[in-house]
């Protein structure tokens, strides 16, 4: 997984857990128009109980309601647990540290700082844990087959109930498809993982929206919307670098649009079919017609002996893919106008990135990109040149060589030259 998935969701997709559900982002529930309106369950809408002993019965009822809407059957019971914020922080920290090698996290941090996406004096581990611990309201762990709901009271209020519906859908996904098992241990195909995440989070977000429409009364809906004004949750999002925040929210917004379009056209059976042919790039999520056409990424290979070519003392702790989504976000965050950034990223064909570490603190970053046409390559090169103008370290963008453009950033002019000797055409 790339810096994006590695830093934001190392405790999530691909690492033993389905991605956590963030707190309400300050907007109403998405407006959806399902192809078949969900019929209300025989179990009526319920209000929060007066005693925790009633919580189990309420969650049992929600399980049956979710099964009815989603049309998937569980093959085994799904354990559940209510936890508080302190327990959430402990669990997020434990998972992050268990599954995130320090060198790998450091390389991701270097990439983000090199591209100007997080402050130079920040710590990526701390940023990630603060964001997840302060902004997550529930998660499902596929390695345990268990779901967790974050609650201040331990009782199923409106936030806990809608979160439970979302996470129980993840359990159904896990028991009916191989979506989580298939991505375990993948650390170098971030763009592909982000595409997969858009499917299972878009699915669960659509499901919980339909569930709320069928089982929330007006008072419930008002109470849920009020949660979006929670100052603590809003403060967490506000102090999170926009790039990390956008990556956290993308599968619940862009992923929802992708899955909803499929569900409107083909029903839940069409959504099920996505799991049998998962999208392979964020390009396919952003441009569903490319998924329909089965347009796969262009393969881009970096030199197998890149560290040796750079010289004595160099290592390459990170190789990954960046993808259209992250390139778009990078251009935007680097001062390129949003419409220009989106257009420049839209011709993406494929890429490969590497972070190299050298002696005496030297480092270098390379993003080697391939584009659908020479015109797309030129458009990206123009936008990338705008983006690197504000970077703190030496950087260059190659003149387009047909459909290829290379972005280099380094700790010094000497390190930049070492990269340029290998990749060339940047004019260093």
C-alpha positions as CSV (number, residue, x, y, z in Angstrom):
1,X,0.0,0.0,0.0
2,X,1.2,3.5,-0.7
3,X,1.9,6.2,1.6
4,X,-1.8,7.1,1.5
5,X,-3.0,3.7,2.6
6,X,0.0,2.9,4.7
7,X,-0.1,6.0,6.8
8,X,-3.8,6.5,7.1
9,X,-5.1,2.9,7.1
10,X,-2.3,0.6,8.1
11,X,-4.6,-0.6,10.8
12,X,-7.3,-1.0,8.2
13,X,-7.6,-2.5,4.8
14,X,-5.0,-5.0,3.9
15,X,-3.8,-5.2,7.5
16,X,-6.2,-7.5,9.3
17,X,-9.1,-5.1,9.5
18,X,-11.8,-3.5,7.4
19,X,-11.3,0.2,7.2
20,X,-12.7,2.1,10.2
21,X,-15.8,4.2,10.0
22,X,-15.1,7.9,10.5
23,X,-17.3,10.2,12.5
24,X,-20.0,12.1,10.6
25,X,-18.1,14.6,8.5
26,X,-20.5,17.5,9.1
27,X,-22.9,16.9,6.2
28,X,-26.3,15.1,6.1
29,X,-26.6,11.5,5.1
30,X,-26.2,11.1,1.3
31,X,-29.3,11.3,-0.7
32,X,-29.8,7.9,-2.5
33,X,-32.4,6.5,-4.8
34,X,-32.1,2.7,-4.6
35,X,-33.4,0.7,-7.5
36,X,-35.6,-1.2,-5.1
37,X,-36.7,0.7,-2.0
38,X,-35.8,-1.3,1.1
39,X,-38.9,-2.7,2.7
40,X,-39.1,-2.0,6.4
41,X,-38.2,-5.0,8.6
42,X,-40.8,-6.7,10.7
43,X,-38.8,-5.4,13.6
44,X,-39.8,-1.7,14.1
45,X,-37.4,1.2,14.6
46,X,-36.0,1.2,18.1
47,X,-35.0,3.9,20.5
48,X,-31.9,3.7,22.8
49,X,-32.6,1.5,25.8
50,X,-32.6,2.5,29.4
51,X,-30.3,-0.3,30.4
52,X,-27.3,-2.0,28.7
53,X,-29.0,-5.4,29.0
54,X,-31.3,-4.3,26.2
55,X,-28.5,-3.4,23.8
56,X,-28.0,-7.0,22.6
57,X,-31.6,-7.3,21.5
58,X,-31.4,-4.0,19.6
59,X,-28.2,-5.0,17.8
60,X,-29.8,-8.4,17.1
61,X,-32.7,-6.6,15.4
62,X,-30.4,-4.4,13.4
63,X,-28.5,-7.5,12.1
64,X,-31.8,-8.9,10.7
65,X,-32.7,-5.5,9.2
66,X,-29.3,-5.3,7.5
67,X,-29.5,-8.9,6.2
68,X,-32.9,-8.0,4.7
69,X,-31.7,-4.9,2.9
70,X,-28.4,-6.2,1.7
71,X,-29.5,-9.7,0.7
72,X,-26.4,-11.4,2.1
73,X,-26.6,-14.2,4.7
74,X,-24.1,-14.7,7.5
75,X,-22.5,-18.1,7.8
76,X,-21.6,-17.7,11.5
77,X,-22.3,-15.3,14.4
78,X,-20.4,-12.0,14.5
79,X,-19.1,-11.1,17.9
80,X,-19.5,-7.4,18.9
81,X,-18.0,-5.2,21.5
82,X,-18.6,-1.6,22.6
83,X,-15.4,0.3,23.4
84,X,-14.6,3.8,24.6
85,X,-12.2,6.4,23.2
86,X,-9.3,5.2,25.4
87,X,-9.8,1.6,24.3
88,X,-10.0,2.8,20.7
89,X,-6.7,4.6,21.0
90,X,-5.0,1.5,22.6
91,X,-6.3,-0.8,19.8
92,X,-5.4,1.6,17.0
93,X,-1.9,2.1,18.4
94,X,-1.4,-1.7,18.9
95,X,-2.5,-2.5,15.4
96,X,-0.4,0.3,13.8
97,X,2.8,-0.7,15.6
98,X,2.2,-4.4,15.0
99,X,1.7,-4.0,11.3
100,X,3.8,-1.0,10.4
101,X,7.6,-1.6,10.2
102,X,9.3,1.6,11.5
103,X,11.4,1.9,8.3
104,X,8.3,1.6,6.2
105,X,6.5,4.3,8.1
106,X,9.6,6.5,8.0
107,X,9.8,6.1,4.2
108,X,6.1,7.1,3.9
109,X,6.7,10.1,6.1
110,X,9.7,11.1,3.9
111,X,7.5,10.8,0.8
112,X,4.8,13.0,2.2
113,X,7.2,15.7,3.5
114,X,9.1,15.7,0.2
115,X,5.9,16.4,-1.7
116,X,4.8,19.0,0.8
117,X,1.7,17.0,2.0
118,X,2.4,17.1,5.8
119,X,4.4,19.7,7.8
120,X,8.1,19.2,7.9
121,X,8.1,19.0,11.7
122,X,5.3,16.5,12.0
123,X,5.3,12.9,12.9
124,X,3.3,10.6,10.6
125,X,2.6,8.0,13.2
126,X,1.3,10.6,15.6
127,X,-0.8,12.3,12.9
128,X,-2.4,9.0,11.9
129,X,-3.1,7.8,15.4
130,X,-4.6,11.1,16.4
131,X,-6.8,11.1,13.3
132,X,-8.0,7.5,13.8
133,X,-8.4,7.7,17.5
134,X,-10.3,10.9,17.5
135,X,-12.4,10.5,14.3
136,X,-13.3,6.8,14.1
137,X,-16.7,5.6,15.5
138,X,-16.4,1.9,14.6
139,X,-14.5,-0.8,12.8
140,X,-14.6,-4.5,11.8
141,X,-11.6,-6.8,12.2
142,X,-11.6,-9.6,9.7
143,X,-8.7,-11.4,11.5
144,X,-11.1,-11.7,14.4
145,X,-14.4,-11.8,12.6
146,X,-15.5,-9.2,15.2
147,X,-16.9,-5.7,15.0
148,X,-16.4,-2.8,17.4
149,X,-18.6,0.2,18.1
150,X,-17.1,3.3,19.9
151,X,-19.5,4.6,22.5
152,X,-19.3,7.0,25.4
153,X,-22.2,5.4,27.2
154,X,-22.1,1.8,26.1
155,X,-25.7,2.1,24.9
156,X,-27.0,2.0,21.3
157,X,-27.8,5.6,20.6
158,X,-28.4,6.8,17.0
159,X,-24.6,7.0,16.2
160,X,-23.9,3.6,17.6
161,X,-26.9,2.0,15.7
162,X,-26.0,3.4,12.3
163,X,-22.3,2.5,12.9
164,X,-23.3,-1.0,13.8
165,X,-25.3,-1.4,10.6
166,X,-22.2,-0.3,8.6
167,X,-19.9,-2.6,10.4
168,X,-22.2,-5.6,10.3
169,X,-22.3,-5.1,6.5
170,X,-18.5,-5.5,6.5
171,X,-18.9,-8.8,8.4
172,X,-21.3,-10.0,5.7
173,X,-18.8,-8.9,3.0
174,X,-16.1,-10.9,4.8
175,X,-18.2,-14.0,5.2
176,X,-19.5,-14.0,1.6
177,X,-16.4,-12.8,-0.4
178,X,-12.6,-12.9,-0.2
179,X,-12.2,-9.1,-0.3
180,X,-10.2,-8.8,2.9
181,X,-8.3,-12.0,2.7
182,X,-7.1,-11.2,-0.8
183,X,-5.4,-8.1,0.2
184,X,-3.6,-9.3,3.3
185,X,0.1,-8.5,3.3
186,X,0.1,-6.3,0.1
187,X,2.4,-3.4,0.8
188,X,3.4,-2.1,-2.6
189,X,0.1,-1.7,-4.5
190,X,-1.5,1.2,-2.7
191,X,-3.6,2.4,-5.6
192,X,-5.1,-1.0,-6.1
193,X,-6.0,-1.2,-2.4
194,X,-7.6,2.2,-2.5
195,X,-9.8,1.1,-5.4
196,X,-10.8,-2.0,-3.5
197,X,-11.5,0.0,-0.4
198,X,-13.9,2.2,-2.4
199,X,-16.0,-0.9,-3.1
200,X,-16.4,-2.3,0.4
201,X,-16.7,1.1,2.1
202,X,-19.0,2.4,-0.6
203,X,-21.1,-0.7,-0.2
204,X,-21.3,-0.3,3.6
205,X,-22.0,3.4,3.4
206,X,-24.9,2.9,1.0
207,X,-26.2,0.1,3.2
208,X,-26.2,2.2,6.3
209,X,-27.9,5.1,4.5
210,X,-30.7,2.8,3.3
211,X,-31.0,1.3,6.8
212,X,-31.3,4.7,8.3
213,X,-33.9,5.8,5.8
214,X,-36.0,2.7,6.7
215,X,-35.4,2.6,10.5
216,X,-34.7,6.2,11.7
217,X,-37.6,8.4,12.6
218,X,-37.4,12.2,12.4
219,X,-36.1,12.5,15.9
220,X,-33.4,9.9,15.3
221,X,-32.3,11.7,12.1
222,X,-32.1,15.0,13.9
223,X,-30.0,13.4,16.6
224,X,-27.7,11.8,14.1
225,X,-27.2,15.1,12.2
226,X,-26.4,16.8,15.5
227,X,-23.5,14.4,16.0
228,X,-21.8,16.0,13.0
229,X,-21.4,19.2,15.0
230,X,-19.4,17.4,17.8
231,X,-16.6,19.9,18.5
232,X,-14.1,17.2,19.4
233,X,-14.6,15.2,16.1
234,X,-14.5,18.4,14.1
235,X,-11.3,19.5,15.8
236,X,-9.6,16.2,14.9
237,X,-10.5,16.7,11.2
238,X,-9.4,20.3,11.2
239,X,-6.0,19.7,12.6
240,X,-5.4,16.7,10.2
241,X,-3.4,17.6,7.0
242,X,-6.0,17.9,4.2
243,X,-4.3,15.1,2.2
244,X,-4.6,12.6,4.9
245,X,-8.2,13.7,5.8
246,X,-9.2,13.4,2.1
247,X,-7.8,9.9,1.8
248,X,-9.6,8.8,4.9
249,X,-13.0,10.1,3.6
250,X,-12.6,9.2,-0.1
251,X,-14.0,5.6,0.1
252,X,-17.1,6.9,1.9
253,X,-17.8,9.6,-0.7
254,X,-16.3,8.7,-4.0
255,X,-16.7,5.0,-3.2
256,X,-20.3,5.6,-2.4
257,X,-20.9,7.2,-5.8
258,X,-19.3,4.3,-7.6
259,X,-21.2,1.6,-5.7
260,X,-24.5,3.5,-5.8
261,X,-24.4,3.8,-9.5
262,X,-23.9,0.0,-9.8
263,X,-26.8,-0.6,-7.3
264,X,-29.1,1.7,-9.1
265,X,-28.5,0.0,-12.4
266,X,-28.2,-3.7,-11.3
267,X,-29.4,-3.9,-7.8
268,X,-27.4,-5.6,-5.0
269,X,-26.6,-8.5,-7.3
270,X,-24.6,-6.0,-9.3
271,X,-22.8,-4.8,-6.2
272,X,-22.0,-8.5,-5.4
273,X,-20.5,-8.8,-8.9
274,X,-18.0,-6.1,-8.1
275,X,-16.4,-8.5,-5.5
276,X,-15.9,-11.1,-8.3
277,X,-14.1,-8.5,-10.5
278,X,-12.6,-5.9,-8.2
279,X,-11.5,-2.5,-9.6
280,X,-7.7,-2.4,-10.0
281,X,-7.0,1.3,-9.8
282,X,-8.5,4.5,-8.5
283,X,-8.8,5.5,-12.1
284,X,-11.5,2.9,-12.5
285,X,-13.3,4.3,-9.5
286,X,-13.1,7.9,-10.7
287,X,-14.0,6.9,-14.2
288,X,-16.5,4.0,-14.0
289,X,-16.5,3.7,-17.8
290,X,-12.8,2.6,-17.5
291,X,-13.9,-0.2,-15.1
292,X,-16.6,-1.2,-17.5
293,X,-14.0,-1.3,-20.3
294,X,-11.6,-3.3,-18.1
295,X,-8.9,-0.6,-18.7
296,X,-5.9,-1.8,-16.6
297,X,-3.0,0.3,-15.5
298,X,0.1,0.6,-17.7
299,X,3.0,-1.3,-16.0
300,X,5.8,1.0,-15.0
301,X,9.1,-0.6,-13.7
302,X,11.8,1.1,-11.8
303,X,15.4,-0.3,-12.1
304,X,15.7,-3.5,-10.1
305,X,19.1,-2.3,-8.8
306,X,18.1,1.3,-8.1
307,X,20.0,1.4,-4.7
308,X,23.2,0.1,-6.3
309,X,22.9,2.6,-9.2
310,X,22.6,5.4,-6.6
311,X,25.9,4.3,-5.0
312,X,27.4,3.0,-1.8
313,X,25.2,3.4,1.3
314,X,21.9,3.9,-0.5
315,X,18.8,1.8,0.2
316,X,15.2,1.8,-1.2
317,X,12.9,1.2,1.7
318,X,9.7,1.9,-0.2
319,X,8.4,1.1,-3.7
320,X,4.7,1.6,-4.5
321,X,2.0,3.0,-6.8
322,X,0.6,6.5,-6.4
323,X,-2.3,6.5,-8.8
324,X,-4.7,9.0,-10.3
325,X,-6.4,9.8,-7.0
326,X,-3.3,10.7,-5.0
327,X,-1.7,12.5,-7.9
328,X,-4.8,14.7,-8.1
329,X,-4.7,15.3,-4.4
330,X,-1.0,16.2,-4.5
331,X,-1.4,18.7,-7.3
332,X,-4.3,20.4,-5.5
333,X,-2.5,20.6,-2.2
334,X,0.5,22.0,-4.0
335,X,-1.3,25.0,-5.2
336,X,-2.6,23.8,-8.6
337,X,-6.2,24.9,-9.2
338,X,-8.6,22.0,-8.4
339,X,-10.1,21.9,-11.9
340,X,-6.6,22.0,-13.5
341,X,-5.3,19.3,-11.1
342,X,-8.2,17.0,-11.8
343,X,-7.8,17.4,-15.6
344,X,-4.0,16.9,-15.4
345,X,-4.4,13.7,-13.4
346,X,-7.2,12.3,-15.5
347,X,-5.0,11.0,-18.3
348,X,-3.1,8.8,-15.8
349,X,-2.1,5.4,-17.3
350,X,0.2,4.0,-14.6
351,X,3.1,4.8,-12.3
352,X,5.7,3.6,-9.8
353,X,7.3,5.5,-7.0
354,X,10.3,4.9,-4.8
355,X,11.8,6.5,-1.7
356,X,15.6,6.1,-1.5
357,X,17.7,6.7,1.6
358,X,21.4,7.6,1.3
359,X,24.4,8.2,3.6
360,X,24.6,11.2,5.9
361,X,20.9,11.8,5.8
362,X,20.6,12.1,2.0
363,X,17.3,11.0,0.4
364,X,15.5,11.0,-2.9
365,X,12.0,10.5,-4.2
366,X,11.1,9.4,-7.7
367,X,7.6,9.1,-9.2
368,X,7.8,7.6,-12.7
369,X,4.5,8.0,-14.5
370,X,2.9,6.8,-17.8
371,X,0.0,8.6,-19.5
372,X,-2.7,7.6,-22.0
373,X,-1.4,10.0,-24.6
374,X,1.4,12.4,-25.2
375,X,-1.0,15.3,-24.7
376,X,-1.9,13.9,-21.3
377,X,1.8,13.6,-20.4
378,X,2.4,17.2,-21.3
379,X,-0.6,18.4,-19.3
380,X,0.6,16.6,-16.3
381,X,4.1,17.9,-16.7
382,X,2.9,21.4,-16.7
383,X,0.8,20.9,-13.6
384,X,3.6,19.1,-11.8
385,X,6.0,21.9,-12.6
386,X,3.6,24.3,-10.8
387,X,3.4,21.9,-7.9
388,X,7.1,21.5,-7.3
389,X,7.7,25.3,-7.4
390,X,6.7,25.6,-3.7
391,X,8.6,22.6,-2.4
392,X,11.3,23.1,0.2
393,X,13.8,20.7,-1.4
394,X,15.3,20.6,-4.9
395,X,12.9,19.0,-7.4
396,X,12.6,18.6,-11.1
397,X,10.0,17.3,-13.6
398,X,11.2,15.7,-16.8
399,X,10.3,16.9,-20.2
400,X,7.7,14.4,-21.5
401,X,9.3,11.5,-23.3
402,X,6.4,10.3,-25.4
403,X,3.9,9.3,-22.7
404,X,6.3,9.2,-19.8
405,X,7.0,11.9,-17.2
406,X,9.2,11.6,-14.1
407,X,9.1,13.7,-10.9
408,X,12.2,13.8,-8.8
409,X,12.6,15.4,-5.3
410,X,15.8,15.1,-3.2
411,X,17.5,16.3,-0.1
412,X,20.2,18.3,-2.1
413,X,21.3,19.1,-5.6
414,X,23.8,16.3,-5.4
415,X,21.2,13.8,-4.5
416,X,18.9,15.1,-7.3
417,X,21.8,14.7,-9.8
418,X,22.3,11.1,-8.6
419,X,18.6,10.4,-9.4
420,X,18.8,12.3,-12.7
421,X,21.8,10.3,-13.9
422,X,19.4,7.2,-13.7
423,X,16.1,8.7,-14.8
424,X,17.4,11.7,-16.9
425,X,15.7,14.4,-18.9
426,X,15.0,16.7,-16.0
427,X,17.6,19.3,-16.9
428,X,19.5,19.0,-13.6
